[in-house]
């Protein structure tokens, strides 16, 4: 049942009736009062004309005058002398000289209701002339007006009903579409799309509903991929641990040296699993926006120098030279120096891992109010088809070599998240066989930032 349609339509119709009925009543009252006033004015004008006529002609035939009025109009006349006695009348029964010269009177014979107006006759023995107008003449006009207003009201009501029907359908249809889409999404059917037909709030809500469906679908896909990747990444070290534990338990080793080798492998795999769980925990906190950062004014050159010392020894073992070019008088940035060092350590460690007998350049300079850091190596490079995915969880370009370095497949994902949490951006450029360059840009700290 389309409840919103009936609720919306009913509300509009009730609102229309609330406006229409009082308006009709007020209009009827206005026209009724206007007819009353018009009838009184018309009667007063006629009484004034007859009073003037009687004052101008003393020999006027009153009986003929009254008979003419009876024949030609529905009005009545009563003429009273200066003593208050009725001289002539048109058959009005029970009328006596009133105190007021204007009012209403009901004929005792036929119960006809009249309004009357009296005018003084000047310079004559006659006192006053009263003209009586039937009040039903006013009632007839009022009834006609009521009929006209009633027909107009019916027409307006039909128009309002049509407008209400169209408007209610127009407003309720997108809501029904969104309701159906929401029900489909609760059943796990995320391939839904609500038509966006307008640019108003309903259109914006429909668009947001479609975005929600896409985000849920992406989240579900990512979640499935995440669990698949986690299970795969845990299965390998667990297999090693289980295998070497069984070998130790069954004493399937040749000597103490091999036994110690088995123990070392178990320790390394356990450490690797612990690192992966720690990285996953940190990455999830970053993505949820609950990752604490100690932002402060940081000179990026100092962080680069500290990071470089950590990888120099390993780079020398692989005959890799390190050089840096840091522009002088660089402005500080708002960053967490510890997390910034974590980013650069990860990138430099990757550069060392994937290079042999090569060179690594570190360049830091100011460009368009951004402090730019470029880390370039002469390593094996990244395949073009792998570039769009290298910041995803567990993605490894060279899967055969990645495990040899003890990585978890989360380093670049963490680096990207940490960079963006500190208002920065990270990009990668690479050419297979020639090397890779990571470019990071951080906005310089403005005055007042801490």
C-alpha positions in Angstrom: 0.0 0.0 0.0 1.4 3.4 -1.0 1.0 5.0 2.3 3.2 8.0 1.6 1.1 8.8 -1.5 -2.1 8.9 0.6 -0.5 10.7 3.5 0.9 13.4 1.2 -2.2 13.7 -0.9 -4.5 13.8 2.1 -2.3 16.5 3.8 -2.5 18.7 0.7 -6.2 18.2 0.3 -6.8 19.0 4.0 -4.7 22.1 3.7 -6.6 23.1 0.6 -9.9 22.7 2.4 -8.7 24.6 5.4 -8.0 27.5 3.1 -11.0 27.1 0.8 -13.8 26.7 3.3 -13.1 29.8 5.4 -12.4 31.8 2.3 -15.8 30.8 0.8 -17.5 31.7 4.0 -15.9 35.1 4.1 -16.7 35.8 0.5 -20.4 34.8 1.1 -20.5 37.2 4.1 -18.9 40.0 2.0 -21.4 39.6 -0.8 -24.3 39.3 1.6 -23.3 42.5 3.4 -22.8 44.2 0.1 -26.3 43.1 -1.0 -27.8 44.4 2.3 -26.1 47.7 1.9 -27.0 48.0 -1.8 -30.7 47.2 -1.1 -30.8 49.8 1.7 -29.2 52.4 -0.4 -31.5 51.6 -3.4 -34.6 51.8 -1.1 -33.3 55.0 0.5 -32.8 56.6 -2.9 -36.3 55.7 -4.0 -37.8 57.0 -0.7 -35.9 60.3 -1.3 -37.3 60.6 -4.8 -40.9 60.0 -3.7 -40.5 62.5 -0.8 -39.2 65.1 -3.3 -42.1 64.3 -5.6 -44.7 64.7 -2.9 -43.2 67.9 -1.6 -43.3 69.4 -5.1 -46.9 68.6 -6.0 -49.7 69.1 -3.4 -52.4 67.8 -5.7 -50.7 64.5 -6.6 -53.0 61.5 -6.8 -51.6 59.3 -4.0 -53.8 56.3 -4.8 -52.6 56.3 -8.4 -49.0 56.7 -7.3 -49.2 53.8 -5.0 -51.1 51.7 -7.5 -48.4 52.4 -10.1 -45.7 51.2 -7.7 -47.6 48.0 -7.0 -48.0 47.3 -10.7 -44.5 48.1 -11.8 -42.4 46.9 -8.8 -42.5 44.5 -5.9 -41.9 47.3 -3.5 -44.6 48.8 -1.2 -45.2 52.4 0.0 -46.7 53.9 3.1 -47.4 57.6 3.4 -47.9 59.1 6.9 -49.1 62.6 7.7 -47.6 65.0 10.2 -49.7 63.5 13.0 -48.4 60.0 12.5 -51.5 58.7 10.8 -51.3 56.5 7.7 -52.7 58.4 4.7 -52.1 55.8 2.0 -50.4 52.3 1.8 -49.8 49.5 -0.6 -51.5 46.9 1.6 -48.9 46.7 4.3 -50.6 45.4 7.4 -49.7 46.3 10.9 -47.2 49.0 10.2 -47.2 52.0 12.6 -45.1 55.1 12.6 -41.7 53.8 13.8 -39.2 55.5 15.9 -36.4 54.8 13.4 -36.8 55.7 9.8 -34.8 52.6 8.7 -35.3 48.9 9.7 -37.0 45.6 8.9 -40.7 44.8 9.0 -42.8 41.6 8.5 -46.3 42.0 6.9 -48.9 40.4 9.2 -51.0 39.1 6.3 -48.5 37.2 4.2 -45.5 37.1 6.5 -43.4 38.8 3.9 -40.3 40.3 5.3 -39.3 43.8 4.1 -36.7 46.4 4.8 -37.9 49.9 4.9 -36.5 53.4 4.7 -38.5 56.6 5.5 -37.9 60.1 4.2 -39.4 63.4 5.5 -41.6 65.3 3.1 -40.6 68.9 3.2 -43.1 71.8 3.1 -46.2 69.7 3.0 -48.9 68.4 5.4 -47.6 64.9 4.9 -45.0 63.8 7.4 -43.0 60.9 5.9 -43.0 58.5 3.0 -41.8 54.9 3.7 -40.6 52.6 0.9 -40.6 48.8 1.6 -38.3 46.5 -0.4 -38.8 42.7 -0.1 -35.8 41.2 1.6 -36.1 38.0 -0.5 -34.7 40.0 -3.4 -31.5 40.1 -1.4 -31.8 36.4 -0.5 -32.1 35.5 -4.1 -28.9 37.3 -4.9 -27.2 35.7 -2.0 -28.3 32.2 -3.1 -27.0 32.9 -6.6 -23.7 34.0 -5.2 -23.6 30.9 -3.0 -24.3 28.7 -6.0 -21.6 30.4 -8.0 -19.1 30.0 -5.2 -20.1 26.4 -4.7 -19.6 25.6 -8.3 -16.3 27.5 -8.2 -15.3 25.6 -5.1 -16.2 22.3 -6.8 -14.0 23.2 -9.8 -11.2 24.3 -7.5 -11.5 21.1 -5.5 -11.3 19.0 -8.7 -8.2 21.0 -9.8 -6.7 20.6 -6.4 -7.4 16.9 -6.5 -5.7 16.6 -9.9 -2.7 18.7 -8.7 -2.5 16.7 -5.5 -2.6 13.4 -7.4 0.2 14.5 -9.7 2.3 16.1 -7.0 1.9 13.2 -4.6 2.9 10.7 -7.4 5.8 13.0 -8.3 7.1 13.1 -4.7 6.3 9.6 -3.6 7.6 7.8 -6.6 11.3 8.5 -5.8 10.7 7.6 -2.2 9.2 4.3 -3.3 12.1 3.6 -5.6 14.5 4.3 -2.7 12.5 2.1 -0.4 12.7 -0.8 -2.9 16.4 -0.2 -3.3 16.9 -0.2 0.5 15.0 -3.5 0.8 17.1 -5.0 -2.0 20.3 -3.8 -0.3 19.2 -5.4 3.0 18.9 -8.7 1.1 22.4 -8.3 -0.2 21.4 -7.3 -3.7 23.8 -4.3 -4.2 23.4 -4.0 -8.0 20.6 -1.5 -7.6 20.3 2.0 -9.0 17.6 4.6 -8.2 16.8 6.9 -11.1 17.9 10.4 -10.5 15.3 12.5 -12.3 15.6 15.9 -10.5 18.2 18.1 -9.1 16.4 18.9 -5.8 16.7 17.2 -2.4 15.0 14.0 -3.7 17.4 13.8 -6.6 20.3 14.4 -4.2 19.0 11.7 -1.9 18.6 9.3 -4.9 22.2 10.0 -5.9 23.4 9.4 -2.3 21.4 6.1 -2.3 23.2 5.0 -5.5 26.6 6.0 -4.0 25.8 4.1 -0.8 25.0 1.0 -2.9 28.3 1.3 -4.8 30.2 1.9 -1.6 28.6 -1.1 0.0 29.4 -3.2 -3.0 33.0 -2.0 -3.0 33.2 -2.6 0.8 31.9 -6.2 0.3 34.3 -6.9 -2.5 37.2 -5.4 -0.4 36.2 -7.4 2.6 36.1 -10.6 0.7 39.4 -9.8 -0.9 40.8 -8.8 2.5 39.8 -12.1 4.2 41.0 -14.0 1.2 44.4 -12.2 1.3 44.7 -12.5 5.1 43.9 -16.2 5.0 46.4 -16.7 2.2 49.1 -14.6 4.0 48.6 -16.4 7.3 48.5 -19.8 5.7 52.0 -19.7 4.4 53.8 -18.9 7.7 51.5 -21.2 9.6 52.4 -24.0 7.1 56.1 -23.3 7.8 55.6 -23.2 11.5 53.6 -26.4 11.5 56.0 -28.2 9.2 59.1 -27.3 11.2 57.4 -28.0 14.5 56.5 -31.4 13.3 60.1 -31.9 12.2 61.4 -30.9 15.6 58.8 -33.0 17.4 59.7 -36.1 15.4 63.4 -35.2 15.5 63.7 -35.1 11.7 66.9 -33.1 11.7 70.5 -34.2 11.1 72.3 -32.3 13.7 72.1 -29.3 16.1 72.9 -26.9 13.4 69.9 -28.0 11.3 67.7 -28.0 14.5 68.7 -24.4 15.2 67.9 -23.5 11.6 64.4 -24.9 12.0 64.0 -22.9 15.3 65.2 -19.7 13.5 62.7 -20.2 10.7 59.8 -20.7 13.2 60.9 -17.6 15.0 61.1 -15.5 11.8 57.7 -16.6 10.6 56.2 -15.9 14.0 57.7 -12.5 14.0 56.4 -11.9 10.5 52.9 -12.9 11.5 53.1 -10.5 14.5 54.2 -7.7 12.2 51.4 -8.3 9.8 48.8 -8.3 12.5 50.2 -5.1 13.9 50.3 -3.5 10.4 46.7 -4.6 9.8 45.6 -3.1 13.1 47.3 0.2 12.3 45.9 0.3 8.8 42.3 -0.3 9.9 42.6 2.5 12.5 43.9 4.8 9.8 41.1 4.0 7.4 38.5 4.5 10.1 39.9 7.9 11.1 40.8 6.8 14.7 44.5 7.0 14.2 46.2 9.4 16.6 48.8 11.8 15.2 51.0 14.3 17.0 51.0 17.1 14.4 53.7 19.7 15.0 55.9 22.0 12.9 58.4 19.6 11.4 61.5 20.3 9.2 61.4 17.5 6.7 65.2 17.6 6.0 65.9 16.5 9.6 63.5 13.6 9.2 65.2 12.6 5.9 68.6 12.6 7.5 67.5 10.4 10.4 65.8 8.0 8.0 68.8 7.7 5.8 71.1 6.5 8.6 68.8 3.5 9.1 69.3 2.1 5.6 72.9 3.1 4.9 74.4 -0.1 6.3 72.2 -2.4 4.3 72.6 -0.3 1.2 76.4 -0.7 1.5 76.0 -4.5 1.7 74.3 -4.4 -1.7 76.7 -1.9 -3.1 74.1 0.8 -3.4 75.0 4.4 -3.1 72.8 7.0 -1.4 72.7 10.7 -2.3 70.5 13.5 -1.1 69.8 17.0 -2.4 67.8 19.0 0.2 67.0 22.6 -0.6 68.1 25.1 2.0 65.7 27.2 4.1 62.7 24.9 3.5 59.6 26.0 5.3 58.3 23.6 8.0 55.2 21.4 7.5 52.5 20.3 9.9 53.3 16.6 10.4 54.0 13.8 12.9 57.7 13.4 12.7 57.6 9.8 13.9 55.0 8.8 11.3 56.8 10.8 8.6 60.0 8.9 9.4 57.9 5.6 9.1 56.9 6.6 5.6 60.4 7.4 4.4 61.8 4.3 6.1 59.3 2.1 4.2 60.1 3.8 0.9 63.9 3.7 1.3 63.8 0.1 2.5 61.8 -0.9 -0.6 64.3 0.9 -2.8 67.2 -1.0 -1.2 65.4 -4.3 -1.3 64.6 -4.1 -5.0 68.0 -2.6 -6.1 71.4 -4.2 -6.6 74.6 -2.3 -7.4 72.6 0.8 -8.0 71.9 4.2 -6.7 69.2 5.9 -4.7 68.5 9.7 -4.9 66.6 11.7 -2.3 65.5 15.1 -3.4 63.7 17.7 -1.2 62.6 21.1 -2.6 59.8 23.7 -2.5 57.4 23.6 -5.4 54.1 25.7 -5.6 53.9 26.1 -1.8 54.4 22.4 -1.4 57.4 20.7 0.1 58.1 17.9 -2.4 60.1 14.7 -1.6 61.3 12.5 -4.5 62.9 9.1 -3.8 64.3 7.5 -6.9 66.1 4.2 -7.3 67.7 2.3 -10.2 66.1 -1.0 -9.2 64.0 -3.5 -11.1 61.1 -1.1 -11.5 57.4 -1.9 -11.4 55.4 -3.3 -14.3 52.9 -0.9 -15.9 50.0 -3.1 -15.2 50.9 -3.3 -11.5 51.2 0.5 -10.9 47.5 1.1 -10.3 47.4 -1.5 -7.5 50.7 -1.1 -5.6 49.0 0.9 -2.7 46.4 -1.8 -2.2 46.7 -4.3 0.8 48.8 -7.3 0.2 49.6 -6.4 -3.4 53.1 -7.4 -4.5 54.5 -6.8 -7.9 57.3 -9.4 -7.7 55.7 -12.0 -5.6 58.6 -14.4 -5.9 61.1 -11.8 -4.4 58.7 -10.1 -2.0 58.6 -12.9 0.5 62.4 -13.1 0.6 62.5 -9.6 2.1 60.0 -10.5 4.9 57.5 -7.9 3.9 53.8 -8.1 4.8 52.4 -6.5 1.6 51.0 -3.6 3.7 53.9 -1.2 3.7 52.8 1.0 0.8 49.2 1.0 1.9 50.3 2.3 5.3 52.6 4.8 3.7 49.7 6.2 1.5 47.3 6.4 4.5 49.9 8.1 6.7 50.7 10.6 3.9 47.1 11.5 3.4 46.4 11.8 7.1 49.1 14.4 7.2 47.5 16.4 4.3 50.0 15.1 1.8 49.8 13.2 -1.5 51.9 10.4 -2.9 52.5 9.3 -6.5 54.6 6.7 -8.1 56.4 6.6 -11.5 58.2 3.5 -12.7 59.7 1.9 -15.7 60.6 -1.8 -15.7 64.3 -2.4 -15.7 65.2 1.2 -15.0 63.8 2.1 -11.6 61.1 3.6 -9.6 60.4 7.1 -8.2 58.0 7.9 -5.4 56.9 11.6 -5.2 55.4 12.9 -1.9 54.0 16.5 -1.6 53.2 18.1 1.8 51.7 21.7 2.1 53.9 24.1 3.9 52.7 25.1 7.3 50.8 28.4 7.4 51.1 31.0 10.1 49.2 29.9 13.2 49.5 26.2 12.6 51.2 24.1 15.3 
